Every structure is written in structure tokens, then in C-alpha cells.
């Protein structure tokens, strides 16, 4: 592990474990007993990971304090940052992501700054809602997001 301070743990659809720490991500592949580490190099300004989610394609989305959202493709190890919303462009509305929730094909990103952002990886479309300062999300059977 990159850090003894673990903020969140996520189990992906293959049973592997993702640990969000104060020094990036530690990824444990259960079948091979191997560790990989992401977002822990000096190139990343902030490394405090607070949230994970997996999309329908098996990509892992990582949110945290001050760095927005990254997407990792576990099969290849490729990692890319989702764009930050600026005037005239679409992207994630906050760099301070506290929670990510998957709802069908959509991913919802909430944090302490910026609007609640809904992202469709299939269409690369972003939708924004005026709710701000979101620490956690969950859905209930009638498709309501709490």
C-alpha cells in the first residue's frame, strides 16, 4: 500500500480491490496476488482519493480532493483525466470529488464545489444540476438519487 491512511475501499466487478489513500490508489489483483499503484507520482498535485466507481465497460473512475476525476482501464493500465468544466466547455464541475455513483450507464459526481455532474461514458455527454456540497449519493428503487 502507498499509505497507511485509507479513505475508501472499492471492489470491482472482477473481485479486485481498490484502496483510495492519502497518497493515490493501491490496486490489489486478487487472482495474481499483485499490487499496482496509481496517482502517487509527484506529477499529481493532490493524491487524496475519496471515491471510486466502475462503468459498464469495466473502467474505474477515481475522484478525490483537488484533482477532479481520473479514469483507469485496468486491462491496459491506461489512465486519463476527465476534463474540468470551464466557461464554454463541458467536463466535471468540481476538482473536489467526494462521491461517485453509478446509475445504469451514467456516472454521477458530487463534491464540495461546483454543480452535481452526470456523465455518460457512452455518449461523452455531461449534464449539470445546481445541487452543491455533496458528500455521498445513493439511489432507491424508484430511481430517485439521494
C-alpha positions as a Markdown table, in Angstrom:
| # | Residue | x | y | z |
|---|---|---|---|---|
| 1 | Unk | 0.0 | 0.0 | 0.0 |
| 2 | Unk | 1.1 | 3.5 | -0.7 |
| 3 | Unk | -0.2 | 4.9 | 2.5 |
| 4 | Unk | -1.5 | 3.7 | 5.9 |
| 5 | Unk | -4.3 | 6.2 | 5.7 |
| 6 | Unk | -7.1 | 4.6 | 3.7 |
| 7 | Unk | -10.2 | 6.8 | 2.9 |
| 8 | Unk | -12.2 | 4.3 | 0.8 |
| 9 | Unk | -12.2 | 0.7 | -0.5 |
| 10 | Unk | -13.9 | -0.5 | -3.7 |
| 11 | Unk | -14.3 | -4.0 | -5.1 |
| 12 | Unk | -14.7 | -4.1 | -8.8 |
| 13 | Unk | -16.7 | -6.5 | -10.9 |
| 14 | Unk | -13.8 | -8.9 | -11.1 |
| 15 | Unk | -13.3 | -9.0 | -7.4 |
| 16 | Unk | -10.2 | -6.9 | -7.3 |
| 17 | Unk | -9.7 | -4.3 | -4.6 |
| 18 | Unk | -9.0 | -0.6 | -5.0 |
| 19 | Unk | -7.8 | 1.3 | -2.0 |
| 20 | Unk | -8.1 | 5.1 | -2.0 |
| 21 | Unk | -5.4 | 6.6 | 0.2 |
| 22 | Unk | -3.9 | 9.9 | 1.0 |
| 23 | Unk | -1.1 | 9.0 | -1.5 |
| 24 | Unk | -3.1 | 7.8 | -4.5 |
| 25 | Unk | -4.5 | 4.4 | -5.3 |
| 26 | Unk | -3.3 | 1.0 | -4.3 |
| 27 | Unk | -4.9 | -1.7 | -6.6 |
| 28 | Unk | -4.8 | -5.4 | -5.5 |
| 29 | Unk | -5.4 | -8.1 | -8.1 |
| 30 | Unk | -6.8 | -11.0 | -6.1 |
| 31 | Unk | -6.2 | -13.8 | -8.6 |
| 32 | Unk | -2.5 | -12.9 | -9.2 |
| 33 | Unk | -1.7 | -11.5 | -5.7 |
| 34 | Unk | -0.2 | -8.4 | -7.4 |
| 35 | Unk | -0.3 | -4.8 | -6.4 |
| 36 | Unk | -0.3 | -1.7 | -8.7 |
| 37 | Unk | -0.3 | 1.9 | -7.7 |
| 38 | Unk | -1.8 | 5.0 | -9.5 |
| 39 | Unk | -1.8 | 8.7 | -8.9 |
| 40 | Unk | 1.1 | 8.6 | -6.4 |
| 41 | Unk | 3.8 | 10.2 | -8.5 |
| 42 | Unk | 4.9 | 13.8 | -7.9 |
| 43 | Unk | 3.2 | 14.9 | -11.1 |
| 44 | Unk | -0.1 | 14.8 | -9.4 |
| 45 | Unk | -0.7 | 17.9 | -7.2 |
| 46 | Unk | -3.1 | 16.2 | -4.8 |
| 47 | Unk | -3.2 | 12.5 | -4.1 |
| 48 | Unk | -6.1 | 12.2 | -1.6 |
| 49 | Unk | -8.5 | 9.7 | -3.1 |
| 50 | Unk | -12.1 | 9.7 | -1.8 |
| 51 | Unk | -14.3 | 7.9 | -4.3 |
| 52 | Unk | -14.4 | 5.1 | -6.8 |
| 53 | Unk | -17.0 | 3.8 | -9.4 |
| 54 | Unk | -16.9 | 1.3 | -12.3 |
| 55 | Unk | -18.7 | 1.9 | -15.6 |
| 56 | Unk | -20.3 | -0.8 | -17.7 |
| 57 | Unk | -17.1 | -1.3 | -19.7 |
| 58 | Unk | -15.0 | -2.1 | -16.5 |
| 59 | Unk | -13.2 | 1.3 | -16.4 |
| 60 | Unk | -12.6 | 2.6 | -12.9 |
| 61 | Unk | -13.3 | 6.2 | -12.1 |
| 62 | Unk | -11.3 | 7.8 | -9.3 |
| 63 | Unk | -12.3 | 11.1 | -7.5 |
| 64 | Unk | -10.5 | 13.0 | -4.9 |
| 65 | Unk | -9.6 | 16.1 | -3.1 |
| 66 | Unk | -8.3 | 18.8 | -5.5 |
| 67 | Unk | -7.6 | 16.7 | -8.6 |
| 68 | Unk | -11.0 | 16.0 | -10.2 |
| 69 | Unk | -11.6 | 12.6 | -11.8 |
| 70 | Unk | -9.3 | 10.1 | -13.4 |
| 71 | Unk | -10.3 | 7.0 | -15.4 |
| 72 | Unk | -8.2 | 3.9 | -15.4 |
| 73 | Unk | -8.6 | 1.0 | -17.8 |
| 74 | Unk | -7.5 | -1.9 | -15.6 |
| 75 | Unk | -6.8 | -4.3 | -18.5 |
| 76 | Unk | -4.2 | -1.9 | -20.0 |
| 77 | Unk | -3.3 | 0.3 | -17.1 |
| 78 | Unk | -4.0 | 3.4 | -19.2 |
| 79 | Unk | -5.1 | 6.4 | -17.2 |
| 80 | Unk | -6.6 | 9.7 | -18.3 |
| 81 | Unk | -8.1 | 12.7 | -16.6 |
| 82 | Unk | -11.6 | 13.8 | -17.3 |
| 83 | Unk | -11.8 | 17.4 | -18.4 |
| 84 | Unk | -12.7 | 20.1 | -15.9 |
| 85 | Unk | -15.7 | 22.2 | -16.8 |
| 86 | Unk | -14.8 | 25.7 | -17.8 |
| 87 | Unk | -16.7 | 28.5 | -19.4 |
| 88 | Unk | -17.8 | 27.2 | -22.8 |
| 89 | Unk | -16.6 | 23.6 | -22.3 |
| 90 | Unk | -18.0 | 20.5 | -20.8 |
| 91 | Unk | -16.4 | 18.4 | -18.1 |
| 92 | Unk | -16.5 | 17.6 | -14.4 |
| 93 | Unk | -17.8 | 20.7 | -12.5 |
| 94 | Unk | -15.5 | 20.3 | -9.4 |
| 95 | Unk | -11.9 | 19.3 | -8.6 |
| 96 | Unk | -13.1 | 18.2 | -5.1 |
| 97 | Unk | -15.0 | 14.9 | -5.7 |
| 98 | Unk | -16.3 | 13.3 | -2.6 |
| 99 | Unk | -18.6 | 10.7 | -4.1 |
| 100 | Unk | -19.2 | 8.9 | -7.4 |
| 101 | Unk | -22.4 | 6.9 | -8.0 |
| 102 | Unk | -23.1 | 4.7 | -11.0 |
| 103 | Unk | -26.8 | 4.7 | -12.1 |
| 104 | Unk | -27.2 | 2.4 | -15.1 |
| 105 | Unk | -25.0 | 3.7 | -17.8 |
| 106 | Unk | -24.5 | 7.1 | -16.1 |
| 107 | Unk | -21.9 | 8.2 | -13.5 |
| 108 | Unk | -22.8 | 11.0 | -11.0 |
| 109 | Unk | -20.0 | 13.1 | -9.5 |
| 110 | Unk | -20.6 | 15.1 | -6.3 |
| 111 | Unk | -18.3 | 17.2 | -4.3 |
| 112 | Unk | -17.8 | 20.3 | -2.2 |
| 113 | Unk | -17.6 | 22.8 | -5.0 |
| 114 | Unk | -19.3 | 23.0 | -8.4 |
| 115 | Unk | -22.5 | 21.5 | -9.6 |
| 116 | Unk | -23.6 | 17.9 | -9.4 |
| 117 | Unk | -22.4 | 16.4 | -12.7 |
| 118 | Unk | -24.0 | 13.4 | -14.5 |
| 119 | Unk | -21.7 | 11.9 | -17.2 |
| 120 | Unk | -22.5 | 9.3 | -19.8 |
| 121 | Unk | -19.3 | 7.5 | -20.9 |
| 122 | Unk | -21.1 | 6.0 | -23.9 |
| 123 | Unk | -22.1 | 9.4 | -25.4 |
| 124 | Unk | -19.4 | 11.6 | -23.6 |
| 125 | Unk | -22.3 | 13.9 | -22.6 |
| 126 | Unk | -22.3 | 15.9 | -19.3 |
| 127 | Unk | -25.4 | 17.2 | -17.6 |
| 128 | Unk | -25.3 | 19.6 | -14.6 |
| 129 | Unk | -27.6 | 20.1 | -11.6 |
| 130 | Unk | -27.4 | 23.0 | -9.2 |
| 131 | Unk | -27.0 | 20.8 | -6.1 |
| 132 | Unk | -23.7 | 21.6 | -4.5 |
| 133 | Unk | -21.7 | 20.4 | -1.5 |
| 134 | Unk | -22.5 | 16.6 | -1.8 |
| 135 | Unk | -20.7 | 14.2 | 0.4 |
| 136 | Unk | -22.4 | 10.9 | -0.6 |
| 137 | Unk | -25.1 | 9.6 | -3.0 |
| 138 | Unk | -27.2 | 6.5 | -3.3 |
| 139 | Unk | -30.3 | 5.5 | -5.3 |
| 140 | Unk | -33.5 | 3.9 | -4.1 |
| 141 | Unk | -35.8 | 1.5 | -6.1 |
| 142 | Unk | -37.9 | 4.3 | -7.7 |
| 143 | Unk | -34.8 | 5.6 | -9.4 |
| 144 | Unk | -34.5 | 8.6 | -7.1 |
| 145 | Unk | -31.0 | 9.7 | -6.3 |
| 146 | Unk | -30.4 | 10.6 | -2.7 |
